[in-house]
């Protein structure tokens, strides 16, 4: 059994997964047909799967343009969410968080509440179909850096009012062009509504965007790769116990690291920073969590015990409150310990 198969059999937590970036190419072909257009499967794959390395983050983000265009109805959103939960379960994910930006899905008449409801319904539908094998899923509502701050405040309030399975609030989009501070009020609204906080940062050169994310009061940062460039930022992350949800393949695609072997994940963890590994966009990056763990471990020479610790940290840092997540963490610890003790 190769390493990917071994890891697929182990219970895993995935904290950084975008709905639009996980749309199945075959589903894209069908959704295009629903609106009277045609797209071959090969064409869909070319438009959904990014190259090994893009020029920068902005180019990488263009690979979600087609999914955003297609996910503009409740039925399409519900289907995409349902299929993503099934794909995560097939990869051995027992706890997952799915994030997406509701305000990007309003072009055909849906409101923010409609969008959240559709995604939550898709998650519930898939979990019911999977039965005992269903992963526990939390939803993270994402605000866009490029959107008006007042609109993001309203979004935060809607997300908080929706309740479970919405558990967190996020900020994403083109870092270079749009700083985070104008959206501080949205984070305060989300926090007041009981949501956990995360933000995308560290996919462009320099550590300033990471410091801005920390100032928003987040407990996790999506990516945070460039933290390694600034010892003061590293110390700040350790002091505040902020987790970096790293996505190594995606980080190479965004051009922030030249190759997987140069990724700072191991250096950051060994310096004392809390880290997790996720796919970011499993279709855009043409990966799974099991493959991501295997690739990263091989490229960075991460031993089994350390990889197991990183994987289990995903359960510890999840946003879903209560005893259920703790139980999943405990259930995962035993098979991971057994895998560590096994001689490959």
Helices and strands as residue ranges (DSSP letters): H 3-8, E 12-18, G 20-22, H 25-34, H 41-48, H 57-61, G 62-64, H 65-70, H 74-90, E 93-100, G 102-104, H 112-130, G 131-133, E 136-144, H 149-162, E 166-172, G 181-183, H 184-192, E 196-201, H 208-215, E 220-223, G 225-229, H 231-240, E 243-246, H 248-253, G 260-262, H 265-271, E 274-277, H 289-300, H 304-316, H 323-341
